[in-house]
Amino acid sequence: MPNATGPIGVFDSGVGGLSVLRALSRALPHDDFLYIGDTARIPYGSKPMAMVRGFAEELADLLVAYGAKAIVVACNTASAAALPALAERIRVPVWGVIEPGVAAALAATRGGVVGVLGTLGTIRSAAYQSRLERAGVAVWARACPLFVPIVEEGVSDTEIAALVARHYLRDRPRDLDTLILACTHYPALVDTLAEALGPAVTLVDSAETTAAAVASEMASLGLATATRRAGHVRHLVTGDIAVYRHTGTALGWLEGDVAPLTLAAPRAGVVVGGPR
Amino acid sequence: MPNATGPIGVFDSGVGGLSVLRALSRALPHDDFLYIGDTARIPYGSKPMAMVRGFAEELADLLVAYGAKAIVVACNTASAAALPALAERIRVPVWGVIEPGVAAALAATRGGVVGVLGTLGTIRSAAYQSRLERAGVAVWARACPLFVPIVEEGVSDTEIAALVARHYLRDRPRDLDTLILACTHYPALVDTLAEALGPAVTLVDSAETTAAAVASEMASLGLATATRRAGHVRHLVTGDIAVYRHTGTALGWLEGDVAPLTLAAPRAGVVVGGPR
């Protein structure tokens, strides 16, 4: 039985998911949030999908153990790797960031091509592309590995970001009319991308669309909190707390308390395919 | 007792150390090499130092178990985190990339400032700065988080790299005369950096300087191989093999066979500082 008084559990490999958390806490201002930033194992995007699925299961189990009444996977790679399997594993509702972004893009497109920008892992998983193609939409996809460090480095509004945006967008189709920002870091690049694309392309921010979808479904599931006080946000971080706080603050996305979370360090175990 | 017939073990968090491996295999063409690319846990640069030290101990132990006659830590972050403690732990000689780079810079400087470019982790560890300052040299240091993805993205020779190089170098001191490339990815940026700096600044490539130091010390320790056949290079990769092979090949740094290495996946263990 879900517990409408517990926090909403949210996790990501790092600070990117804070864009989703911020949108969620604005859409659900009376709810508490418990966010795990798994920075010790960042980035998920270049790791094997089975490994990322293991991380997602571990973090979701932990959030449920901490009393979460629902889980939001605020990470495209983890959403692609772990959903819908995760929803079967745990006993509270689970949402990812992919379905809401796809739904918003299908609503926005005017018959042209829908584009997807994301990390290597998200684009290679084809999680967005397969859903869009199943809906009969023409798709263009591009992995943009430089965007995350550009955002974290605080140069999203500089000529560097503009040049890199033009680099990634240069082979886009002429009839692109909608572009999904399929990475939680990319909301910081909205202005730069809009400038590079011009007004004919609608940008879909999956942080905003996910928050809207979750808020609406929480209400219909009877999981909205009954209190009217301001919600509380707590962050648990597996890596360096100072770096997390610094980057999250620089992005303008950090609210609430930050505490360390230590997972068992990986040690040598089964060795497959050693030398000879 | 060291075994002069075993391979030289080399490890890094990913493909960056391949610049060191390539320089080593040119300096020691008759030796075999066993390289671990720990891409499953990339990047080391943003992780807590104690965690990186644990990774380094694990990988060095593994290389020794596989018969390595010597170990080269081809990673600045791991060298800063694990040396000299690693040298006391294992029973074969161990070299890092920091001491050779510092020695080369001290030999190159003409009384001006010595600069250090590296990842956040390397610069924050102050491993280079403290050694240079102990030698009485004025130091300027700059973390360059965009350089690694620029190199891995294959845009090292484009206007993007030039713009980012000017961004990182814009507050360098006027009397900078020597610049250490304190990250194993940066040899790919030598031309771009030389162009941005002009001829008055000497670039120190720690891959080259490390290979020269290791080759010379191997000879004096009696560890040089007696064979005259061409050495064999084998790579063990903890993360996605296809991505590793693709990136290493695109960089022009990949030679030899590639095989998977599975370490035990990290699971939830001791939890420190959970909520309330």
Interface residues (C-beta under 8 A of the other chain):
Chain A: L34 T39 A40 R41 I42 P43 S46 K47 P48 M51 G54 F55 E58 D61 L62 Y66 L120 P145 L146 V148 P149 I150 E152 E153 V155 T158 E159 I160 L163 V164 H167 R234 L236 G239 D240 V243 A259 P260 L261 T262 L263 A264 A265 P266 R267 A268 G269 V270 V271 V272 G273 G274 P275
Chain B: P7 L34 T39 A40 R41 I42 P43 S46 K47 P48 M51 G54 F55 E58 D61 L62 Y66 L120 P145 L146 V148 P149 I150 E152 E153 V155 T158 E159 I160 L163 V164 H167 R234 L236 G239 D240 V243 A259 P260 L261 T262 L263 A264 A265 P266 R267 A268 G269 V270 V271 V272 G273 G274 P275
